[in-house]
Amino acid sequence: MGVEVEVLDIELVEYYEPGKHNHRWPTEEASASERNLAEQVWSIKKSQETAKKLTPEEKEADDQAIAAHESFKKSFDERQDDLIRDSPKPSRQRNSKDAMMSGALGALPQAATHSNKGSNLVQPAPDENTPPPWKDEGPPAAKIRLTVTSGYYIRSFCHDLDAH
């Protein structure tokens, strides 16, 4: 069974009437690997939608198995915790004349750097003077804010919007 994913919150931030926005669809075609990935995602989504639903008895058995597993994990963690003993370190008295510091501090760590991985996937917005690829006013556009659970594919949401 696949991971359950859901939209927790959806908000229409902005709506643009046809001809009132500068959005353009991508001018470059996706590579074969990108198309293959998209097809895999859509086929998984379709198979999940058409998958057999569990009967109440199957769901209860599934819930019991999960509860038994969680109980086993908890008892294992408790037994593992019992093996660990905390004992205070004996304090050593030092004379101030014996105090010393050894080792070098070295260079400070570098500031965290953020990966640019994937930054080339979003094309820059076209110049306002670039004529649109359509003859009439073109399609409407929208900015939508989604709050979703882990594993949710935003592209699937966009695909579903286009399909309906």
N, C-alpha and C positions, 0 to 999 in steps of 0.2 A: 504494500500500500504506500502511496506517495505521502509526502509531508503536507500537512494541512496548512494552507496559506490563506490569508484573508486581508481585505481592505478594512482597516480599523476606522479610518476617517477619510472623507473625500470632500474637497472644497473647490468650487469654481472660483479661481482668483480673478481672472479677467476673461472677457469674451470679446472677440473682434469680428465685426460684420465683414462680409466679403468686400474686398477692395480697401479695407481700413487698416491693414497690417502689412508688415514688410517680410513676413515669413515666407520662405520658399522650401519646397521639398528638396531632398538631396539631389545633386546633379551627378554624383558618381554612383555607379552600381556597386552593390556589396560584392565582396569576393566570394568565391565558391565556398570557402570554409565558413564565412559569416552566414551565407544562405543556408548551408547545411545545419549549422547550429540553430538558426531560427526555425527551420523545419522540424528539427528534433524537439525543440521546446513546444512547438504547436502540436506535434503528434502526442507528446506526453500529456499536454493539457487536455487534448481530446480524449485520450484513453482514460484519464482520471475522471472526466465528466461522464463517460459512459461506463465506468467501472461498476461492478456489482456492489450494491450497498449491503452492509452487514445486517443479518437478522438480529432481533433483540437478544437471542441466545448466544449468537456469535460475538456480539458486542460485549455481553456480560462476561463471557469466557476470556475475551481479549483484555477487558478491564481487570479481571482477577489475575491474569498472568502478569500484567504490568504492576499491580499492587504487590504481588508476591516477589517480583524482581526488586522493586523499590525497598521492600522490607528486608530482603536478603542483603542488598547494598548497605542499608542502614546498620544492620547487625555486624556486617563485615567492618564498616568504618569504626563502630564502637569497639570491636575487638582489637582493631589495629591501634586505636587510641590508647587502649589499656596497656599496650606494649611499650608505650613511650613514657618515660619517667623524667620529670623536670626536677633537677636538683641544683641548688644555687652553687655557684663557683666559690671556692674558698678565696677570701680576699687576702691579698699579699700586702704586707706593709713595706714600703720603700722609703728609703732616706731621700731627702730632696737632692742631696749631692749625687745620688745614683741615678736620678731621673735622666732619661735620654730619649731621643726620638730617632728612629732609624727609618730608612727608606725615603725615596723621593716622591713628591706629589705628582710630578709629571705635568703634562699639558692638560688644560681643562677640556672636558668633552665637548665635541662640536655640537652646535645647535641642531635640533632635530630637522631633518630634511624630509620633505614630502615628495613622494614619487609622482612623476608626471605620466605614469603608466595610464594609458587610455585617453590622455588629453588630446590625442590626434583623432579621436573617434567622432568628435563633434565639430562640424564645419563652422567657421566663423560666419556671422550674419552677413548677408549680402549688402552691398552698398545701396543706399536709398535710391540712387539714380539708376540702378540696374533694373531694366524692364522685367516684369513678371513673365513666366513661361506660358501663361494662359491668355486667351483672347478676350474673355469677358472679365467680370469683377473677380473671378477666382473663388476659392473656397473660404469659409469662415475659419477662424483659428481661436484657440483658447489656451489659457494657462491654468493648469489644474494642480492642486496640491494633494498628495496622497500620503497617508500614514498606513504602512503595511507591515505585516509580520515578516520575519526572516524567510528568505527563499522566494519571495514574490517577484515575478518578472514583470517589470514596468512595461517592457515592450509588448507583452501579451495584452496588457490593458489597452495600449495604443492600437494594437491590431484589432481588438474587439470593438473599439470605438469606430474604427474605419469600416469594420464589417457590418455594423448596424446602421 
